[in-house]
Amino acid sequence: MKTLISALLIVCLLTGCPPQPDVTPDVPDGRTFGLEGLAVTIPDPSDRTQLAAICDEFGRLIVVDGEQAEPAISTSAGVEHMLERMSEYAYRGKRITSEDFKDRLKSVLESELETETEGRELTPELRETAGAIFRAAARFLRE
């Protein structure tokens, strides 16, 4: 799993994850997950754009991973681990996440995925929810 996450982050961070401002992430039922105003946690607009692209990609990755014969991310703890790894990476030598961003997203993930100490198995529904959370974060980062 670490290899998959690391590879995704490296590609996104090295290529600059081209922004897709005209793309509206598909968030079921228009749920916001309480992430309104998330953009204020990342002051630099270019950092927000890059982070939004990464969140979109994570949202897609979580769902696609579940369609594999042996998913790399099998528990809710794995989703939280992705968030932790994302928070550790820097873009062009500069960390683009903030503790406030990470804490807000982690709180939503814990609440929605009902994370336990060792994590809960990701059902297709929980994968969709996790993906929707990251896509909602991307949407609010673009506002």
PLY file of the C-alpha trace (Angstrom):
ply
format ascii 1.0
element vertex 143
property float x
property float y
property float z
element edge 142
property int vertex1
property int vertex2
end_header
0.00 0.00 0.00
2.83 2.41 0.84
4.26 1.93 -2.65
0.92 2.73 -4.31
0.39 5.84 -2.20
3.98 6.98 -2.63
3.84 6.49 -6.40
0.63 8.49 -6.67
2.02 11.31 -4.57
5.30 11.43 -6.46
3.54 11.63 -9.83
1.17 14.33 -8.58
3.86 16.37 -6.91
6.43 16.12 -9.70
4.02 16.75 -12.56
2.15 19.45 -10.73
-1.23 17.68 -10.92
-2.69 20.02 -13.53
-5.69 21.85 -12.09
-9.10 21.04 -13.49
-11.16 24.10 -12.51
-14.06 23.24 -14.82
-14.50 19.78 -13.28
-17.04 19.49 -10.49
-16.32 16.47 -8.34
-19.19 14.01 -8.08
-20.25 14.17 -4.46
-23.31 12.00 -3.77
-26.35 13.90 -2.54
-24.29 17.11 -2.55
-22.93 16.20 0.89
-20.48 18.68 2.28
-19.28 16.62 5.25
-18.84 19.89 7.17
-15.87 20.85 5.01
-17.21 24.24 3.95
-14.55 26.92 4.24
-11.71 24.41 3.97
-9.87 26.76 1.61
-8.95 29.11 4.47
-6.74 26.38 5.95
-4.40 26.68 2.95
-3.54 30.37 2.40
-1.62 30.05 -0.90
-3.98 29.74 -3.93
-1.50 27.66 -5.94
-1.10 25.27 -2.99
-4.90 24.95 -2.78
-5.04 24.12 -6.50
-2.39 21.41 -6.17
-3.95 19.97 -3.03
-7.41 19.94 -4.66
-6.00 17.91 -7.55
-4.40 15.47 -5.12
-7.64 15.13 -3.14
-9.58 14.47 -6.36
-7.08 11.78 -7.29
-7.21 10.19 -3.83
-11.00 10.16 -4.02
-10.80 8.32 -7.33
-8.00 6.01 -6.16
-9.89 4.78 -3.09
-12.84 3.67 -5.22
-10.75 2.18 -8.05
-8.57 0.33 -5.56
-11.65 -1.50 -4.30
-12.24 -2.87 -7.80
-8.88 -4.67 -7.79
-8.52 -8.38 -7.02
-6.40 -7.52 -3.98
-7.05 -3.93 -2.87
-4.05 -2.12 -1.40
-6.33 -0.13 0.90
-8.57 -2.54 2.78
-9.51 -0.70 5.98
-10.56 2.74 7.14
-7.17 2.97 8.86
-5.60 2.67 5.39
-7.57 5.71 4.24
-6.35 7.67 7.25
-2.82 6.49 6.50
-3.19 7.98 3.01
-4.11 11.31 4.58
-1.11 11.15 6.90
1.23 10.37 3.98
-0.28 13.16 1.90
0.37 15.58 4.76
4.04 14.61 4.92
4.84 15.31 1.29
6.07 18.61 -0.06
5.41 20.15 -3.44
8.48 21.76 -4.99
10.20 21.76 -1.62
7.26 23.31 0.23
4.71 21.51 2.38
1.27 22.35 1.00
-0.99 21.00 3.74
-1.64 22.50 7.14
-2.40 20.87 10.48
-5.86 22.47 10.40
-6.56 20.97 6.97
-5.35 17.52 8.06
-7.25 17.66 11.37
-10.54 18.67 9.72
-10.30 15.98 7.07
-9.22 13.35 9.61
-12.15 14.22 11.86
-14.61 13.76 8.99
-13.00 10.47 7.95
-13.17 9.15 11.51
-16.78 10.19 11.87
-18.03 8.95 8.50
-16.00 5.74 8.35
-16.50 5.00 12.05
-12.79 4.34 12.39
-11.82 2.02 15.18
-8.35 1.53 16.63
-7.33 -0.98 13.95
-9.68 0.30 11.28
-12.88 -1.00 9.83
-13.03 -3.11 6.67
-13.84 -0.95 3.67
-17.11 -2.03 2.11
-18.01 -0.63 -1.33
-20.27 1.89 0.44
-17.50 3.04 2.78
-15.14 3.36 -0.20
-17.66 5.57 -1.97
-18.04 7.66 1.18
-14.26 8.02 1.60
-13.93 8.98 -2.07
-16.75 11.51 -1.69
-15.04 13.06 1.34
-11.82 13.66 -0.61
-13.79 15.00 -3.61
-15.75 17.34 -1.34
-12.45 18.57 0.13
-11.22 19.23 -3.41
-14.37 21.15 -4.24
-14.06 23.39 -1.19
-10.35 23.95 -1.78
-11.26 25.33 -5.22
-13.77 27.84 -3.85
0 1
1 2
2 3
3 4
4 5
5 6
6 7
7 8
8 9
9 10
10 11
11 12
12 13
13 14
14 15
15 16
16 17
17 18
18 19
19 20
20 21
21 22
22 23
23 24
24 25
25 26
26 27
27 28
28 29
29 30
30 31
31 32
32 33
33 34
34 35
35 36
36 37
37 38
38 39
39 40
40 41
41 42
42 43
43 44
44 45
45 46
46 47
47 48
48 49
49 50
50 51
51 52
52 53
53 54
54 55
55 56
56 57
57 58
58 59
59 60
60 61
61 62
62 63
63 64
64 65
65 66
66 67
67 68
68 69
69 70
70 71
71 72
72 73
73 74
74 75
75 76
76 77
77 78
78 79
79 80
80 81
81 82
82 83
83 84
84 85
85 86
86 87
87 88
88 89
89 90
90 91
91 92
92 93
93 94
94 95
95 96
96 97
97 98
98 99
99 100
100 101
101 102
102 103
103 104
104 105
105 106
106 107
107 108
108 109
109 110
110 111
111 112
112 113
113 114
114 115
115 116
116 117
117 118
118 119
119 120
120 121
121 122
122 123
123 124
124 125
125 126
126 127
127 128
128 129
129 130
130 131
131 132
132 133
133 134
134 135
135 136
136 137
137 138
138 139
139 140
140 141
141 142
